Amino acid sequence: MKKIIIANWKMNPSSPKEAGQLFSNTVKLISGVKKTEVVICAPYVYLSGLKKLSSKISLGGQNIFKVEEGAYTGEISADMLYNIGVQYVILGHSERRALGENNLNVNKKIKIALRAGLTPILCVGEDKRDENHGYFNFVKNQLEECLNGVQKDSLSKIIIAYEPVWAISSTLNRRDANANDSREMAIFIRKTISDKLNNQNKMPRIIYGGSVNERDAEDFIKNGGVDGLLVGRASLNAKKFSSIVKICEASER
Ligand code: PEP
């Protein structure tokens, strides 16, 4: 399966013109890339416009509502995203969890996203690490609650993003995670998921996110035990983001 690099633009940039430029510049800079799948998760209001610019990069949303349709002022549904050509959606991001998102809602959203034909990018990750390694159980609980009741053969359609909150660029007093942190959690996530699967079921892709940049991307890709990366801040710079994509491309055999 192809490796995947996913950009999370968060609530940036502030105009459609800038969004179009960032997108087009990124498309240009990755024109030779063939073996790596590239996705940009942009604010809702830009998605239709970006879709018209190029199909080289797939598009993702950053959230959906937990109900399929109805009187929910201000919300966006999974079908709405799918019907404008969006393929992916980030769910359970720590910045949304900080605003009140919980595992139960994320579970509903995953099921709705799958039903609509979107690929959920499920974010899990601990706020802090403790000496007793309780963070493994924290992530296990997130996985179990968020994936509760999801059909075994749908699990391979989900991408699991391990994002230790303490390493994300928006976290106050953040610190760097390294490829070893990523690899041990990727192994743990694979084991947790494989306990739920039959032999014939495929594994979901597992990716790492948390302040990845063009200097450490190679280490995460080669030694982090993951199938790709989720990139926030660095994705707002076309040069930096495309370097990360090319590093991934070069690492593919
Ligand atoms: C994220 O928040 O999903 C993320 C990866 O952000 P950053 O790379 O800025 O830490």
Boltz pocket constraint, residues with backbone or C-beta under 6 A from the ligand:
constraints:
  - pocket:
      binder: B
      contacts: [[A, 8], [A, 163], [A, 167], [A, 168], [A, 169], [A, 170], [A, 209], [A, 210], [A, 211], [A, 212], [A, 230], [A, 231], [A, 232], [A, 233], [A, 234]]
      max_distance: 6.0
